[in-house]
Amino acid sequence: MDFGARFCLSAKIGTRRRARGWATIERSKGAHVKAGLRQVTRREALATALLACSSLSACSLPTAIEQLLGASSSDASDADETADAAGILAVADEPLPSSGAEPSDWDGDTSFLSDPGFAASVDVNVDAGSIILSPLDDLGRPGRAIGRITISLLSESANWRSSFAYDAYPAGWPHSNAPIQVHLTDDVTLEDHPWNRCHIIADSLGGYLHVYGEDGTLDMEASVTPVENLVTGTRCMNVGADDEGGLGYGGMEAFEGEVISYVYGASEASVWYSVEPLYVGSELIPRSMLMQAVSNDGGLSLCREAHNVIPGYSIDYYTGEIAESLDALIDDLGTLLD
């Protein structure tokens, strides 16, 4: 491809639509509209070169990754790109630096999100519109991912949902994923499959391979989510209860929604965004996810831990097998006897 060619960039702004409760997520594919012609940048040419590899994780691309990763910084405003930059996703050759955080126990409170007790901190900077994934470790587990979320990245990701790469099942994916009932309160019971292939960086935030056609528009069929961006996550951690009845049982989606709302509301801003799976020892499934977001205009700073749990069930974090907890069984027995 001639990197000096001129491309049309897709730019339809819309709101991602998710079905309420635990129903299946809609997979509508909205049409994208042209936002004008401009010269391809060095970063777009780099993206095309990255995506030309048959497997990003198998490519040796230290120079390319260095161009996407900025210098370490304590301020998200240090990036050298505008807040309107479009999307690039790549897998690094080496794991991104760990925050050093360890998973905490979920206290069973009214949310699957908790305050980890420290503020969000920008420790690795990336260009606006870029997302960097860690490679899988020796156990096949994904690691930390860092991006800079822009309004163009959100616009490109709106009104459709990326498919998963072929056979992209994350470490610890269970042999059985039959629907279960989860009792949040006496009045609220959720029913769905307990496990999701859970995005580390949500596809609504650009967490998929950005593949463009010859006309410069996003190829939605080819723009798939790689396994490096997936963990075995409970439905509770992934989407929570969608705040049904005002309960506040939020999951990762609630955090992602705050970031999306902020970027759309402050279109000149970009948000540094980091998500890190927190494991215990050699377990294949993370106990929780550390989520951080800092805007370059100083208006947003969020840090939350999303807990990979199912109320009323115990979890084997090696195999994904679940079992109803003793307390839940006693409650069920009491209900039958009443």
N, C-alpha and C positions, 0 to 999 in steps of 0.2 A: 504493500500500500504506500502511496505517496504521502509522507507525513506533512508535506507542504500543502496538501489539498485543503479545501475549505469544507467545513461540516455544518450541518444544521443541528442545533442542540435541542433536545427535548426539554420542555419546560412547563408542562401543565401542572398547576398547583391544585391540589385537591385534598380531601380528608380521607385517610384510610378508614375503610368500613370494616368493623368486626361485628359478628353476631353477638347479641347479648348473652349473658350467662356463660355456660360451658358448651354452647352449641358450636358447630363447625364454623371456622373462619371463612368468610366469603372469599372467593377467588376471582373476583371480577377484574377484567383487564381494560382499563380506561384508555382511550386513545390519547396520544401525546401530541401537542401542537408545537410547531416550529417557533423558535425564539430568535430567528435571524441567523445570518452567516457571519463567521469570523475565522481568522487564521488559527490553525491548530497550534496549541502551545507545546512547549517541551514536555510538560507533564502529560498531556494527552498522547503524545507520541510514545512516551515511556509506558503509558497504560496499554497501548496497542501492542507494544513489544512484549510486555508481561503476559498479556492474554493470549499471545501467539504460542506460548509454551503449552505443550500437551498436558503438563501438570505443574502448577505453580510451585507446589511444595517440593517437586523434584528438581526445579531449576536452581542453578547456582547464580544468584543475582545480588550479591552484596552491594555492588555499586548502585544498582537501581533502588534497592531498599534504602540506602543512605540518602539518596536524593529525595525520597518520600519522607524519611524521618528527619525532623529538625533537631537542633541542639537542645539539650536538656534545659528546661526553663521553669521558673516559678510563676510565670505569667502567660496565660493563654493568648495574649495579644501580640506575642513575639513573632507569630507566623508571618511569612513573607508573601502570602497569597491573600487575595480579597476574600471577604466572607461569602461571596457568591460563586465560589469555585465549584465545579461539578465533581463527579465521583470517580475515585480510583480505589480498588481493593487489592491487596497483595498479601502473600504469606511470607514472612521473614525467614531467613536462613537460621537464625538463632532466636531462642525465646526472648520475648520482651521482659524487661526487668520486673521482678516481683515487687509488690508493695510491702511485702513482709507481714501482711495481715494473716491472722488465723481465724478459722470459722468459729462463731459463737453458737451456743444453744438457743433455739427458738423458745421464747418464753410463753408461747401459747396465747399471746395477747391478740388484739383485734386487727392485726395486719401480718402479712408474710414478709413485710419490710420492717427493718429495725434500724435504729441509729447506732453505728458501730463505735461511737464515742470519739471520733476525730473528724476533722474537716477534710473536704476534698482538696487534693494537692496535685498540681501539674508537675509531674516528674519527668515525663518524656513528651516532647512536643512533636507534632506532625503538621504537615501542610493542610490548609483548609480544603475540605472535600476528599481527604485521603483517609483510608482505614487500613491499619496494619494488623494482621493476625499472627499469633505465635504458631510455630510448627507443632505438630503432635510430638509428645514426649515418648520415651521408650516404652511406656505402657499404652500408647495410643491415645492419650488424653490431650485435649486442647488446653491452651493456656490463655494468658491475658491478651486482650485486644484493645487497641487504642485508635481513636479517630477524631477528626474535626468535622462536626456536623454543620452543614450550611443549608441555606434555603433551597439552593439548586439541588443538593443531594436529596432533600425531603421531597421536592417537586418531582424529581425523577422517580422516586420510590412510591409515589402516591397512587391509590386506586388500583393496585394490583399486588400480587404476592408471588415472590420467586419460588420456583420449584427447588427441590433438593437435588444435589449432584447425584449421579448414579450410585446406588449402594452406599449413600452417605448416612450411615448409622453411627452415632457417637459411642464412645467407650462406655461399657456397662449397660448397653441397651438390653432390656429384659427379654426372655423368651416368650413371656405372656404379658399382655397389656389389656386384659379384659376390663370392661367398665366396672366401676365401683361407686358406692355412695359415700359421700363425705358429709358428716353432720357438723355444721358450723355452730348452729344454735338449735334450740328446741323447735324453732320455726323455719329454719333454712337448711335444706339438704341439697348438695350438689351431686350430680351424677354425670360421669364421663370417664374416659380412659385416664388412668392415673399418671401415665408418662407421656411427655411430649419430646420431640426433637426440638430442643429449645435453642434459639439463636443466642449467641453471646452478644453480638451487635445485631439488634433487630433489623429485619429486612425493611421495616418502615423507616429506618435510619440509614439505609444504604448497605446493609450487611450481606451483600451478594457480589459475585463477579460481574463487573460492569462491562458488558460486551456490546459493541456498537456496530451497526451495519455500515455498508458503503456510503449510505446517505447521511450517516452521523447519528441516526436515531437509535435508541436503545433496543437491542434484540432481546426481548423478554424471554423467549424460549431458551436462549443460550446463557442468559444471565442467571445462573443457578447459585445456590448456597453451598459452599464447600464444607466438608466435614470438619475442617479446622475452626469453623464458626458455630459448631453445634456441641451442646452437652446433653446428657440424659437428665431432663429436668421434670419435676412434677408439674402437673397442670396448675396446682396451687401456686408454686413459685413463678411459673411462666405468666399466667394471666390473673391469678387470684380469683376472686369472686365477682370481678367487675363492679365491686361496691354495691352489690344488690341490697336494697333496703337501707342504704346508708351505713352498712356495717363497717366499712373501711378495711375489708380484707383485701388489700391491694397486693399485687405481685410485681414482677419486672415491668409488665406493661404499664402499670401506673407511673413508674419512674420515667419510662420512655415517653409517656404522654406529656409529662411536665416539660421535658426537653423539647418535644415537637411544638408544644404550645408556645414556649418561649421564643424559639427561632422564628416561627411564623409571626409572632407579635413584635419582634425586634429584627426585622429582615436584614439589617446591616450587620447583625452580630453573627458570630459563629460560636459553637460550643465544643470545647475539648471534652472528650467522652472516653471513659475507661471502664471496662468490665473485666473482672478477674475471677475465674473459678477458684474456690478455696477447698482444697482436698485435705483429708486426714490420711497420712501415711501413703500406702500404695492403693487405697481405694480408687475405683474407676469412676465413681460418680461424685461430683462435688457436694459438700455439705451445704454450701451457700455460694452466692455470687456477690462480690464487692463491686458496687456501682458508684461511679463518680462523674460529676459533670460540672464544668466551670466555663462560663461565657467570657468572651474577650472584652466585653464592655463592663464587666464587674457586676452585672445585675443578677447573675444566677450562680449559685454554688451549692451543690447537692452531694451528699454522701450517704448511701444506704447499703445495708446488707440484706439481700434477698435469700430467704431460707428455703432450702430444698426439702420440704417436709410435706406430710399428709396428715392432718389432724385425725387422731384415732387409729393410726397405723404405724407400725414399725417398719423400717426400711433396711435392707441389706445393701450397703453402698458399694459392694463389690459386684453384685449380680443384678440389682434392681428388683429382687423379690420383695414383696410386701406381705405383711400379715396384720390382721386386726389386733390392736393392742388389748391387753387384759382388761384395762379400764373400760374400753369400748365394748368388749364382750359382756362384761358385767352389766353395763348400761343396757345393752340389747336384751339380756336375759331378764332384767328388771322390767323392761317394757313389755315383754311377752307375758310375764307373770301378773302384771297389773290388770 
